[in-house]
Amino acid sequence: MKKSILFISCDEALEICDRSQYGEASFWEKLKFNFRFCWCKMTRSYSKQNKKLTKVMKESNIECLKEKERQDLHQNFEAFLRNQEQQ
């Protein structure tokens, strides 16, 4: 069966949705995604949830560990594991 130019699978649509959120999708991919978006309830639902998640993450003001803090935590964890193995 010949693959259609505009019809994409749900998995492809979800991947394009994710890439589109980060500005990585091409114009052609966005066009195919929007075509599927018009008639696929699952794709619309996924896109809606993805937009909510992106919005929440941007508004969350999460403070991550600095590189030095992460390295210190990693070293402490490795030291703890070595102590556990010796006992």
N, CA and C of each residue as an Amber inpcrd file, in Angstrom:
protein
   261
   0.8430000  -1.1820000   0.0000000   0.0000000   0.0000000   0.0000000
   0.8900000   1.2480000   0.0000000   0.5660000   2.1750000  -0.8580000
   1.3490000   3.3980000  -0.9820000   1.0990000   4.3160000   0.2070000
   2.1640000   4.8590000   0.7360000   2.0540000   5.7710000   1.8730000
   1.5860000   7.1310000   1.3670000   0.5980000   7.6900000   2.0160000
   0.0470000   8.9760000   1.6150000   0.9820000  10.1060000   2.0260000
   0.9460000  11.1660000   1.2710000   1.8120000  12.3100000   1.5430000
   1.3410000  13.0660000   2.7790000   0.0320000  13.2540000   2.9190000
  -0.4920000  14.0420000   4.0310000  -0.8880000  13.2210000   5.2450000
  -1.2400000  11.9630000   5.0470000  -1.6840000  11.1450000   6.1710000
  -0.4760000  10.5640000   6.8950000  -0.3840000  10.8480000   8.1700000
   0.7030000  10.3230000   8.9960000   0.0910000   9.5100000  10.1250000
   0.8900000   8.6430000  10.6980000   0.4030000   7.8320000  11.8070000
   0.2930000   8.6870000  13.0600000  -0.3990000   8.1580000  14.0310000
  -0.5650000   8.8720000  15.2980000   0.7950000   9.0590000  15.9710000
   1.6420000   8.0380000  15.9150000   2.9780000   8.1420000  16.5160000
   3.7920000   9.2550000  15.8630000   3.7130000   9.3460000  14.5410000
   4.4270000  10.4110000  13.8500000   3.8790000  11.7800000  14.2540000
   2.5680000  11.8680000  14.3890000   1.9330000  13.1350000  14.7740000
   2.3900000  13.5650000  16.1650000   2.4830000  12.6280000  17.0850000
   2.8980000  12.9630000  18.4510000   4.3510000  13.4140000  18.4760000
   5.1860000  12.7790000  17.6560000   6.5910000  13.1790000  17.5750000
   6.7170000  14.5890000  16.9890000   5.9530000  14.8600000  15.9460000
   5.9720000  16.1910000  15.3400000   5.4450000  17.2260000  16.3280000
   4.4360000  16.8670000  17.0950000   3.8840000  17.7690000  18.1130000
   4.9690000  18.1700000  19.1070000   5.7200000  17.1960000  19.5780000
   6.7960000  17.4810000  20.5310000   7.8570000  18.3850000  19.9020000
   8.2560000  18.0580000  18.6790000   9.2800000  18.8600000  18.0140000
   8.7740000  20.2590000  17.7020000   7.5100000  20.3730000  17.3910000
   6.9260000  21.6820000  17.0900000   6.9300000  22.5790000  18.3230000
   6.7090000  21.9850000  19.4990000   6.7140000  22.7480000  20.7460000
   8.0560000  23.4380000  20.9830000   9.1310000  22.8270000  20.4850000
  10.4660000  23.3790000  20.6880000  11.0160000  24.0430000  19.4320000
  10.1530000  24.2620000  18.4310000  10.5590000  24.9530000  17.2190000
  11.4640000  24.1390000  16.3120000  11.4040000  22.8170000  16.4060000
  12.2770000  21.9590000  15.6180000  11.5870000  21.3090000  14.4290000
  10.2860000  21.5160000  14.2730000   9.5450000  20.8930000  13.1820000
   9.5870000  21.7820000  11.9410000   9.6850000  21.1450000  10.7880000
   9.7020000  21.8850000   9.5320000   8.2810000  22.3150000   9.1600000
   8.1850000  23.1910000   8.1760000   6.8780000  23.6530000   7.7080000
   6.0450000  22.4750000   7.2180000   6.6530000  21.5770000   6.4400000
   5.9410000  20.4290000   5.8960000   5.4310000  19.5060000   7.0120000
   6.2330000  19.2930000   8.0380000   5.8040000  18.4630000   9.1700000
   4.6360000  19.1200000   9.8990000   4.7130000  20.4230000  10.0910000
   3.6150000  21.1370000  10.7500000   2.3350000  21.0440000   9.9430000
   2.4500000  21.1200000   8.6150000   1.2850000  21.0040000   7.7500000
   0.6410000  19.6270000   7.8930000   1.4700000  18.5840000   7.8580000
   0.9430000  17.2210000   8.0130000   0.3220000  17.0310000   9.3960000
   0.9680000  17.5990000  10.4110000   0.4300000  17.4960000  11.7730000
  -0.9330000  18.1800000  11.8630000  -1.0450000  19.3780000  11.3210000
  -2.3100000  20.1080000  11.3830000  -3.4180000  19.3900000  10.6300000
  -3.0720000  18.7220000   9.5340000  -4.0520000  17.9480000   8.7920000
  -4.6000000  16.8130000   9.6620000  -3.7100000  16.1230000  10.3670000
  -4.1540000  15.0420000  11.2450000  -4.8920000  15.5940000  12.4660000
  -4.4220000  16.7240000  12.9740000  -5.0140000  17.3700000  14.1430000
  -6.5030000  17.6430000  13.9230000  -6.8710000  17.9660000  12.6960000
  -8.2680000  18.3060000  12.3840000  -9.2340000  17.1500000  12.6340000
  -8.7980000  15.9180000  12.4420000  -9.7290000  14.8090000  12.5540000
  -9.3880000  13.7720000  13.6300000  -8.2550000  13.8840000  14.2800000
  -7.8470000  12.8610000  15.2500000  -8.0030000  13.3780000  16.6770000
  -8.9160000  12.7770000  17.3990000  -9.1830000  13.1770000  18.7800000
  -7.9750000  12.9490000  19.6830000  -7.2700000  11.8440000  19.4940000
  -6.1140000  11.5320000  20.3250000  -4.9920000  12.5520000  20.1120000
  -4.7810000  12.9500000  18.8680000  -3.7410000  13.9410000  18.5600000
  -4.0910000  15.2840000  19.1850000  -5.3570000  15.6910000  19.1070000
  -5.7800000  16.9480000  19.7280000  -5.5840000  16.9070000  21.2380000
  -5.9410000  15.7910000  21.8490000  -5.7970000  15.6390000  23.2920000
  -4.3250000  15.7090000  23.7070000  -3.4660000  15.0050000  22.9770000
  -2.0360000  14.9970000  23.2790000  -1.4600000  16.4050000  23.1430000
  -1.8370000  17.0910000  22.0820000  -1.3370000  18.4420000  21.8400000
  -1.7700000  19.3880000  22.9560000  -3.0020000  19.2630000  23.3870000
  -3.5210000  20.1030000  24.4740000  -2.7520000  19.8620000  25.7680000
  -2.5230000  18.5860000  26.1010000  -1.7750000  18.2380000  27.3100000
  -0.3300000  18.7060000  27.2110000   0.2540000  18.5890000  26.0370000
   1.6340000  18.9900000  25.8180000   1.7850000  20.4980000  26.0080000
   0.8240000  21.2680000  25.5080000   0.8600000  22.7240000  25.6790000
   0.7330000  23.1050000  27.1490000  -0.1510000  22.4080000  27.8800000
  -0.3100000  22.6740000  29.3160000   0.9880000  22.3810000  30.0670000
   1.5980000  21.2500000  29.7560000   2.8470000  20.8600000  30.4180000
   3.9490000  21.8750000  30.1400000   4.0710000  22.3110000  28.9020000
   5.0800000  23.3000000  28.5460000   4.8420000  24.5980000  29.3020000
   3.5980000  25.0230000  29.3900000   3.2600000  26.2570000  30.1020000
   3.5960000  26.1470000  31.5830000   3.2380000  25.0410000  32.2010000
   3.5150000  24.8360000  33.6240000   5.0170000  24.8240000  33.8930000
   5.7710000  24.1720000  33.0260000   7.2220000  24.1110000  33.2140000
   7.8570000  25.4940000  33.0860000   7.3590000  26.3020000  32.1600000
   7.9110000  27.6440000  31.9960000   7.5830000  28.5370000  33.1870000
   6.3990000  28.3550000  33.7760000   5.9590000  29.1930000  34.8900000
   6.4290000  28.6930000  36.2440000   7.0390000  27.5320000  36.3040000
   7.3390000  26.8840000  37.5760000   8.4910000  27.5110000  38.3480000
   9.3790000  28.2130000  37.6710000  10.5470000  28.8110000  38.3330000
  11.3670000  27.7740000  39.0980000  11.5620000  26.6370000  38.4800000
  12.3380000  25.5640000  39.0980000  13.8070000  25.9640000  39.1130000
  14.4280000  25.8020000  40.2500000  15.8540000  26.0720000  40.3580000
  16.5880000  24.7410000  40.3810000  17.4300000  24.5450000  39.4020000
  18.1980000  23.3060000  39.2940000  19.5310000  23.4640000  40.0120000
  20.1510000  22.3330000  40.2530000  21.4680000  22.3670000  40.8760000
  22.4880000  22.9750000  39.9250000  23.4070000  23.7160000  40.4760000
  24.5250000  24.2170000  39.6840000  25.4550000  23.0430000  39.4030000
  26.3000000  23.1900000  38.4090000  27.1850000  22.1010000  37.9930000
  28.0560000  21.6100000  39.1500000  28.6090000  22.5090000  39.9310000
  29.4550000  22.1520000  41.0740000  28.6540000  21.3630000  42.1100000
  27.4340000  21.8090000  42.3930000  26.5850000  21.1090000  43.3620000
  26.2420000  19.7050000  42.8720000  25.9730000  19.5790000  41.5650000
  25.6450000  18.2790000  40.9990000  26.8380000  17.3360000  41.0990000
  28.0240000  17.8330000  40.8010000  29.2340000  17.0030000  40.8970000
  29.4900000  16.5730000  42.3350000  29.3170000  17.4880000  43.2920000
  29.5010000  17.1520000  44.7070000  28.5120000  16.0740000  45.1410000
  27.2720000  16.2140000  44.7270000  26.2460000  15.2280000  45.0670000
  26.6050000  13.8720000  44.4650000  27.0700000  13.8700000  43.2310000
  27.4610000  12.6340000  42.5570000  28.6350000  11.9570000  43.2820000
  29.6310000  12.7380000  43.6820000  30.7810000  12.1920000  44.3950000
  30.3670000  11.6310000  45.7530000  29.5060000  12.3290000  46.4600000
  29.0170000  11.8400000  47.7470000  28.2400000  10.5430000  47.5920000
  27.4550000  10.4590000  46.5400000  26.6840000   9.2510000  46.2860000
  27.6030000   8.0750000  45.9730000  28.6150000   8.3010000  45.1480000
  29.5650000   7.2310000  44.8250000  30.3320000   6.7860000  46.0630000
  30.7090000   7.7280000  46.9110000  31.4140000   7.3870000  48.1480000
  30.5070000   6.5540000  49.0470000  29.2460000   6.9160000  49.1310000
  28.2840000   6.1660000  49.9290000  28.1570000   4.7380000  49.4070000
  28.0700000   4.5800000  48.0900000  27.9630000   3.2380000  47.5000000
  29.2130000   2.4000000  47.7560000  30.3790000   3.0290000  47.6850000
  31.6210000   2.2900000  47.9640000  31.6400000   1.8240000  49.4250000
  31.1880000   2.6590000  50.3430000  31.1240000   2.2960000  51.7630000
  30.1490000   1.1500000  51.9850000  29.0450000   1.1520000  51.2660000
  28.0550000   0.0860000  51.3930000  28.6100000  -1.2540000  50.9080000
  29.4000000  -1.1960000  49.8340000  29.9810000  -2.4220000  49.2760000
  31.0380000  -3.0090000  50.2240000  31.7580000  -2.1580000  50.9330000
  32.8120000  -2.6170000  51.8340000  32.2300000  -3.2330000  53.0970000
  31.0640000  -2.8930000  53.4560000  30.4710000  -3.4230000  54.7050000
  29.8460000  -4.7450000  54.5050000
